[in-house]
Amino acid sequence: MSAAVEPLAEEIADAGVIRNALTIDVEDYFQVSAFAGHIPRANWDVLPCRVEANIDRILAMLAEHGAHATFFTLGWIAERHPALVRRVVDEGHEVASHGYEHRRANEQGYGEFLADIRLAKAILEDVTGVAVDGYRAPSFSIGPANEWAFDCIAEAGYRYSSSIYPIRHDHYGVPDAPRFAYNVRDALVEIPVTTVRVMGSNWPAGGGGYFRLLPYHVSRWSLRRVNGVDGRPAMFYFHPWEVDPEQPRVAGIGVKTRFRHYVNLGQMSARLRRLLADFRWDRADRIFLHRAL
């Protein structure tokens, strides 16, 4: 596996000015992988859509703090809400790909996966009129058993992936993967979601449900350690549905799934505002591509 990309000298010199990558996985609440067994894809078009209002909230928050971000967007969403996706670009943010309809990479074969990510890229580029360089696998579903997925991502014309979370988790994770950006193929950079190294193990520091579950100061300490001790920019992520405590509740899901999805949704917007104030944030392509290829 290739060595991690070296940090910029100015990032090491002053961790306080390091720009971190803020990323949003643009999917609606009914498209979450954990709900796949409860909400058939055939029903998606008849369910109440909440992604537009949630993205509006996020864009307002970013504008308030002068921050930019990368929006890993489903092709399915872009087809149905093209004006929303164009607005993201018009406000200076990056649009990247999250695949077409949120199908896990490890549940597809080579040809099927390649077709899905090609379709998503084509739709997003047609809607936005700009090149789509980045891809993130739904539920970080690339690992040792399907590393061929990186060949597909490169073949489809993407320049970077952010599909690995170097932690242990019951649904994803590659704990022995590099913690920072590395060349996973000759023309493809993998930018893992951020972890902090404590007592010989990787601990989650890149957002998602952990950001809602743990006290805010844990995330702040972790990101400051990554910036200050490792001298690296962080890759942080969240979902539009996480700023929506009023979203419909899905019936029939297990206790663990219910807890993971709904815990502290009411606190998420306030926490994000603190995060935006405490760190500098920008698009993933600006932070990583200029020094990775």
VOPAGU-2260 file (C-alpha; in pm, 1 decimal, decimal comma):
REM VOPAGU-2260
SITE   aa  ch    i         X         Y         Z
SITE  MET   A    0       0,0       0,0       0,0
SITE  SER   A    1     139,1     342,1     -94,6
SITE  ALA   A    2     270,8     580,4     165,8
SITE  ALA   A    3      52,2     859,2     296,9
SITE  VAL   A    4      76,4    1193,6     120,7
SITE  GLU   A    5     304,4    1435,2     307,2
SITE  PRO   A    6     140,5    1734,6     477,3
SITE  LEU   A    7     213,0    2086,5     359,3
SITE  ALA   A    8     484,8    2267,9     552,4
SITE  GLU   A    9     256,4    2556,8     644,5
SITE  GLU   A   10       0,9    2312,5     787,9
SITE  ILE   A   11     263,0    2166,1    1022,2
SITE  ALA   A   12     396,1    2509,0    1118,2
SITE  ASP   A   13      67,2    2633,6    1259,5
SITE  ALA   A   14    -212,9    2387,2    1328,7
SITE  GLY   A   15    -441,3    2680,5    1397,6
SITE  VAL   A   16    -456,6    2769,1    1027,3
SITE  ILE   A   17    -497,8    2418,8     888,9
SITE  ARG   A   18    -805,2    2393,1     669,1
SITE  ASN   A   19   -1006,5    2077,2     726,9
SITE  ALA   A   20   -1238,5    1909,9     477,0
SITE  LEU   A   21   -1606,3    1934,3     564,6
SITE  THR   A   22   -1818,2    1683,5     373,3
SITE  ILE   A   23   -2190,2    1610,9     356,7
SITE  ASP   A   24   -2331,5    1278,8     232,8
SITE  VAL   A   25   -2641,5    1398,0      49,0
SITE  GLU   A   26   -2911,9    1137,4      98,6
SITE  ASP   A   27   -3260,8    1156,3     244,5
SITE  TYR   A   28   -3359,5     987,4     570,7
SITE  PHE   A   29   -3532,0     697,0     391,4
SITE  GLN   A   30   -3216,2     610,9     193,9
SITE  VAL   A   31   -3001,5     520,3     494,2
SITE  SER   A   32   -2844,2     173,9     457,3
SITE  ALA   A   33   -2970,5      63,6     798,2
SITE  PHE   A   34   -3329,7     116,8     678,2
SITE  ALA   A   35   -3288,9     -82,6     354,9
SITE  GLY   A   36   -3475,2    -382,4     494,3
SITE  HIS   A   37   -3766,7    -164,3     605,8
SITE  ILE   A   38   -3809,0      86,6     320,5
SITE  PRO   A   39   -3811,4     -62,0     -32,6
SITE  ARG   A   40   -3643,4     147,8    -302,6
SITE  ALA   A   41   -3966,8     125,6    -498,8
SITE  ASN   A   42   -4128,1     343,8    -229,4
SITE  TRP   A   43   -3869,9     622,4    -233,2
SITE  ASP   A   44   -4058,3     840,1    -481,3
SITE  VAL   A   45   -4376,5     840,4    -272,9
SITE  LEU   A   46   -4216,6     924,9      63,6
SITE  PRO   A   47   -4203,4    1285,1     187,0
SITE  CYS   A   48   -3875,7    1442,1      75,6
SITE  ARG   A   49   -3685,9    1642,7     335,3
SITE  VAL   A   50   -3343,5    1676,0     175,2
SITE  GLU   A   51   -3413,6    2015,9      16,5
SITE  ALA   A   52   -3506,2    2187,5     342,3
SITE  ASN   A   53   -3214,0    2022,8     521,8
SITE  ILE   A   54   -2962,7    2131,2     258,4
SITE  ASP   A   55   -3106,1    2483,6     280,3
SITE  ARG   A   56   -3030,1    2481,2     653,5
SITE  ILE   A   57   -2677,2    2356,4     593,8
SITE  LEU   A   58   -2602,7    2610,1     319,5
SITE  ALA   A   59   -2722,0    2890,7     544,8
SITE  MET   A   60   -2499,3    2763,1     825,0
SITE  LEU   A   61   -2195,9    2747,0     595,9
SITE  ALA   A   62   -2259,6    3096,1     461,1
SITE  GLU   A   63   -2293,1    3229,0     815,1
SITE  HIS   A   64   -1942,6    3103,7     897,9
SITE  GLY   A   65   -1779,0    3169,3     559,5
SITE  ALA   A   66   -1707,5    2798,1     515,7
SITE  HIS   A   67   -1711,4    2578,2     206,2
SITE  ALA   A   68   -1773,0    2204,6     186,6
SITE  THR   A   69   -1794,2    1900,7     -38,9
SITE  PHE   A   70   -2138,5    1748,8     -95,7
SITE  PHE   A   71   -2117,6    1376,2    -181,5
SITE  THR   A   72   -2448,9    1357,0    -365,0
SITE  LEU   A   73   -2659,1    1066,7    -486,2
SITE  GLY   A   74   -2736,7    1068,0    -858,0
SITE  TRP   A   75   -3094,0     979,1    -758,7
SITE  ILE   A   76   -3117,2    1305,0    -563,4
SITE  ALA   A   77   -2963,0    1513,1    -843,7
SITE  GLU   A   78   -3213,8    1376,7   -1096,8
SITE  ARG   A   79   -3508,4    1484,8    -882,5
SITE  HIS   A   80   -3365,7    1805,7    -734,7
SITE  PRO   A   81   -3135,1    1954,5    -999,6
SITE  ALA   A   82   -3192,5    2315,0    -889,6
SITE  LEU   A   83   -3078,2    2225,1    -537,9
SITE  VAL   A   84   -2756,0    2066,6    -664,6
SITE  ARG   A   85   -2685,5    2362,6    -893,0
SITE  ARG   A   86   -2734,9    2594,8    -597,2
SITE  VAL   A   87   -2468,0    2404,5    -403,7
SITE  VAL   A   88   -2221,2    2471,0    -685,9
SITE  ASP   A   89   -2334,7    2832,1    -730,1
SITE  GLU   A   90   -2255,2    2898,9    -364,1
SITE  GLY   A   91   -1897,9    2783,0    -413,2
SITE  HIS   A   92   -1913,3    2427,5    -280,4
SITE  GLU   A   93   -1789,7    2107,4    -442,1
SITE  VAL   A   94   -2033,3    1844,3    -567,4
SITE  ALA   A   95   -1894,2    1491,3    -555,9
SITE  SER   A   96   -2053,7    1148,9    -606,4
SITE  HIS   A   97   -2213,5     914,7    -354,0
SITE  GLY   A   98   -2319,4     669,4    -624,8
SITE  TYR   A   99   -2659,1     660,9    -790,2
SITE  GLU   A  100   -2898,6     510,6    -534,7
SITE  HIS   A  101   -2697,2     442,8    -219,7
SITE  ARG   A  102   -2615,0      79,7    -288,8
SITE  ARG   A  103   -2326,8     -58,7     -84,9
SITE  ALA   A  104   -2019,5    -134,9    -295,2
SITE  ASN   A  105   -1971,2    -473,4    -126,8
SITE  GLU   A  106   -2318,3    -582,0    -237,7
SITE  GLN   A  107   -2238,6    -532,8    -607,2
SITE  GLY   A  108   -2015,7    -700,7    -861,3
SITE  TYR   A  109   -1748,4    -524,8   -1065,9
SITE  GLY   A  110   -1961,8    -440,2   -1368,7
SITE  GLU   A  111   -2265,2    -341,1   -1165,3
SITE  PHE   A  112   -2063,0    -113,7    -938,0
SITE  LEU   A  113   -1880,3      47,6   -1230,4
SITE  ALA   A  114   -2210,6     118,9   -1406,1
SITE  ASP   A  115   -2356,0     274,1   -1088,3
SITE  ILE   A  116   -2069,1     516,1   -1026,2
SITE  ARG   A  117   -2042,3     607,7   -1395,4
SITE  LEU   A  118   -2413,6     687,8   -1405,5
SITE  ALA   A  119   -2393,0     901,6   -1093,5
SITE  LYS   A  120   -2094,5    1095,6   -1227,0
SITE  ALA   A  121   -2266,9    1159,2   -1560,6
SITE  ILE   A  122   -2586,1    1283,8   -1394,8
SITE  LEU   A  123   -2403,0    1512,5   -1152,5
SITE  GLU   A  124   -2184,9    1660,1   -1426,3
SITE  ASP   A  125   -2484,7    1712,7   -1653,3
SITE  VAL   A  126   -2678,1    1887,5   -1376,9
SITE  THR   A  127   -2392,5    2105,6   -1249,9
SITE  GLY   A  128   -2187,9    2164,5   -1563,9
SITE  VAL   A  129   -1864,4    2103,3   -1372,2
SITE  ALA   A  130   -1630,5    1805,7   -1340,5
SITE  VAL   A  131   -1700,3    1563,4   -1055,5
SITE  ASP   A  132   -1367,9    1447,1    -909,3
SITE  GLY   A  133   -1463,5    1276,0    -583,9
SITE  TYR   A  134   -1652,7     962,2    -483,1
SITE  ARG   A  135   -1756,5     817,6    -147,7
SITE  ALA   A  136   -1893,0     463,7    -117,4
SITE  PRO   A  137   -2221,4     438,0      74,1
SITE  SER   A  138   -2157,9     323,6     430,9
SITE  PHE   A  139   -1779,9     313,6     366,5
SITE  SER   A  140   -1838,9     -21,5     199,2
SITE  ILE   A  141   -1496,1     -75,8      43,5
SITE  GLY   A  142   -1253,4    -301,7     226,3
SITE  PRO   A  143   -1005,6    -587,6     180,9
SITE  ALA   A  144   -1271,5    -814,2      24,1
SITE  ASN   A  145   -1356,1    -569,9    -256,4
SITE  GLU   A  146   -1046,2    -359,9    -320,2
SITE  TRP   A  147   -1124,7    -402,5    -690,5
SITE  ALA   A  148   -1372,8    -119,3    -634,4
SITE  PHE   A  149   -1081,0     124,7    -649,5
SITE  ASP   A  150   -1008,0       1,9   -1003,0
SITE  CYS   A  151   -1367,4      90,0   -1093,4
SITE  ILE   A  152   -1344,5     432,6    -931,9
SITE  ALA   A  153   -1028,7     511,6   -1127,1
SITE  GLU   A  154   -1175,0     370,0   -1449,3
SITE  ALA   A  155   -1487,5     585,3   -1409,4
SITE  GLY   A  156   -1266,6     896,3   -1409,4
SITE  TYR   A  157   -1272,1    1002,5   -1046,1
SITE  ARG   A  158    -957,0    1160,1    -904,7
SITE  TYR   A  159   -1013,9    1081,9    -538,3
SITE  SER   A  160   -1215,3     855,7    -311,1
SITE  SER   A  161   -1315,6     896,2      53,4
SITE  SER   A  162   -1451,0     547,5     114,6
SITE  ILE   A  163   -1239,6     411,0     400,3
SITE  TYR   A  164   -1292,7     465,3     772,4
SITE  PRO   A  165    -987,0     319,3     955,9
SITE  ILE   A  166   -1181,2     197,2    1261,4
SITE  ARG   A  167   -1354,0    -119,0    1383,1
SITE  HIS   A  168   -1729,9    -111,5    1331,2
SITE  ASP   A  169   -1991,2    -381,5    1290,5
SITE  HIS   A  170   -2095,7    -252,1     945,2
SITE  TYR   A  171   -1774,6    -108,7     798,3
SITE  GLY   A  172   -1416,6     -13,1     873,6
SITE  VAL   A  173   -1058,5    -106,2     783,9
SITE  PRO   A  174    -868,8     -46,8    1110,1
SITE  ASP   A  175    -525,6    -119,9     961,2
SITE  ALA   A  176    -566,7     115,6     662,4
SITE  PRO   A  177    -354,7     433,2     648,2
SITE  ARG   A  178    -503,5     714,1     851,8
SITE  PHE   A  179    -420,3     987,8     603,8
SITE  ALA   A  180    -442,7    1046,1     227,6
SITE  TYR   A  181    -255,3     792,8      15,2
SITE  ASN   A  182    -235,3     686,4    -347,9
SITE  VAL   A  183    -452,0     375,0    -366,8
SITE  ARG   A  184    -404,0     358,9    -745,7
SITE  ASP   A  185    -167,2     548,7    -975,5
SITE  ALA   A  186    -423,7     816,6   -1055,4
SITE  LEU   A  187    -650,8     780,8    -752,7
SITE  VAL   A  188    -609,6     912,2    -399,2
SITE  GLU   A  189    -798,5     764,5    -104,5
SITE  ILE   A  190    -874,0    1019,7     169,4
SITE  PRO   A  191    -990,0     827,9     478,1
SITE  VAL   A  192   -1233,6     971,4     727,6
SITE  THR   A  193   -1034,5    1108,2    1019,3
SITE  THR   A  194    -934,4     906,1    1322,7
SITE  VAL   A  195    -726,8     994,5    1626,2
SITE  ARG   A  196    -457,1     754,6    1749,0
SITE  VAL   A  197    -485,9     683,6    2122,7
SITE  MET   A  198    -328,7     394,4    2316,9
SITE  GLY   A  199    -228,2     213,3    1999,9
SITE  SER   A  200    -575,3     217,4    1842,6
SITE  ASN   A  201    -768,3     436,4    1600,3
SITE  TRP   A  202   -1069,7     617,3    1743,9
SITE  PRO   A  203   -1338,6     790,4    1535,6
SITE  ALA   A  204   -1288,5    1164,5    1494,2
SITE  GLY   A  205   -1449,1    1228,7    1157,6
SITE  GLY   A  206   -1814,6    1280,8    1237,2
SITE  GLY   A  207   -2126,2    1077,9    1169,4
SITE  GLY   A  208   -2311,8     920,0    1459,1
SITE  TYR   A  209   -2008,5     947,9    1686,3
SITE  PHE   A  210   -2029,1    1327,1    1663,7
SITE  ARG   A  211   -2387,5    1317,0    1789,9
SITE  LEU   A  212   -2327,3    1049,6    2054,1
SITE  LEU   A  213   -2010,2    1178,6    2221,7
SITE  PRO   A  214   -1978,8    1512,6    2404,4
SITE  TYR   A  215   -1871,4    1791,5    2170,5
SITE  HIS   A  216   -1543,6    1849,1    2352,6
SITE  VAL   A  217   -1430,3    1496,3    2257,1
SITE  SER   A  218   -1459,3    1579,4    1888,3
SITE  ARG   A  219   -1292,6    1916,5    1937,0
SITE  TRP   A  220   -1001,3    1760,4    2126,1
SITE  SER   A  221    -961,2    1487,5    1863,1
SITE  LEU   A  222    -955,5    1726,8    1569,6
SITE  ARG   A  223    -716,5    1961,2    1746,1
SITE  ARG   A  224    -485,6    1666,7    1809,8
SITE  VAL   A  225    -495,0    1562,7    1444,2
SITE  ASN   A  226    -421,2    1919,6    1333,3
SITE  GLY   A  227    -166,4    1998,6    1601,8
SITE  VAL   A  228      13,7    1671,0    1674,1
SITE  ASP   A  229     -17,2    1490,8    1341,2
SITE  GLY   A  230       0,7    1816,7    1146,5
SITE  ARG   A  231    -273,5    1694,3     910,7
SITE  PRO   A  232    -604,4    1824,4     780,8
SITE  ALA   A  233    -911,0    1631,1     892,0
SITE  MET   A  234   -1182,6    1471,0     679,0
SITE  PHE   A  235   -1516,7    1519,0     857,1
SITE  TYR   A  236   -1864,0    1413,1     743,5
SITE  PHE   A  237   -2232,2    1425,6     833,3
SITE  HIS   A  238   -2572,7    1383,0     664,1
SITE  PRO   A  239   -2853,4    1631,2     591,7
SITE  TRP   A  240   -3101,6    1419,9     789,6
SITE  GLU   A  241   -2885,4    1469,9    1100,2
SITE  VAL   A  242   -2997,6    1833,9    1123,6
SITE  ASP   A  243   -3364,1    1729,0    1105,5
SITE  PRO   A  244   -3503,4    1616,4    1443,0
SITE  GLU   A  245   -3858,8    1634,0    1303,3
SITE  GLN   A  246   -3802,1    1369,4    1033,3
SITE  PRO   A  247   -4057,7    1084,0    1017,6
SITE  ARG   A  248   -3976,9     789,7    1244,8
SITE  VAL   A  249   -3929,8     458,4    1068,2
SITE  ALA   A  250   -4135,4     177,4    1219,2
SITE  GLY   A  251   -4008,3    -172,9    1289,5
SITE  ILE   A  252   -3637,3    -100,7    1319,2
SITE  GLY   A  253   -3425,4    -254,7    1595,6
SITE  VAL   A  254   -3322,1     -81,6    1914,7
SITE  LYS   A  255   -2959,4     -39,4    1806,8
SITE  THR   A  256   -3054,3     107,5    1469,0
SITE  ARG   A  257   -3307,4     341,2    1628,7
SITE  PHE   A  258   -3050,7     464,6    1880,2
SITE  ARG   A  259   -2778,5     517,8    1620,2
SITE  HIS   A  260   -3001,6     707,9    1383,2
SITE  TYR   A  261   -3198,0     928,6    1622,5
SITE  VAL   A  262   -2961,3     996,3    1913,6
SITE  ASN   A  263   -2913,5    1370,2    1977,8
SITE  LEU   A  264   -3057,9    1488,8    1645,4
SITE  GLY   A  265   -3191,2    1792,4    1829,1
SITE  GLN   A  266   -2838,7    1895,3    1930,5
SITE  MET   A  267   -2674,9    1849,9    1591,9
SITE  SER   A  268   -2722,4    2199,2    1445,2
SITE  ALA   A  269   -2579,9    2368,3    1755,4
SITE  ARG   A  270   -2282,9    2132,5    1755,7
SITE  LEU   A  271   -2215,1    2200,2    1388,7
SITE  ARG   A  272   -2214,2    2573,5    1452,4
SITE  ARG   A  273   -1954,8    2524,5    1727,1
SITE  LEU   A  274   -1749,6    2307,8    1492,7
SITE  LEU   A  275   -1763,7    2569,0    1216,7
SITE  ALA   A  276   -1650,1    2836,5    1463,5
SITE  ASP   A  277   -1369,8    2630,7    1620,6
SITE  PHE   A  278   -1194,8    2515,4    1299,4
SITE  ARG   A  279   -1132,2    2626,7     943,2
SITE  TRP   A  280   -1325,7    2431,0     679,6
SITE  ASP   A  281   -1305,7    2397,3     304,1
SITE  ARG   A  282   -1380,4    2165,6      11,3
SITE  ALA   A  283   -1201,7    1831,6      -7,9
SITE  ASP   A  284   -1070,4    1896,8    -358,8
SITE  ARG   A  285    -903,8    2224,0    -257,3
SITE  ILE   A  286    -736,6    2068,9      44,8
SITE  PHE   A  287    -617,9    1741,4    -104,0
SITE  LEU   A  288    -603,9    1736,9    -482,4
SITE  HIS   A  289    -350,4    2012,6    -529,2
SITE  ARG   A  290     -88,3    1809,9    -341,2
SITE  ALA   A  291    -199,7    1455,6    -404,5
SITE  LEU   A  292    -170,3    1426,3    -782,3
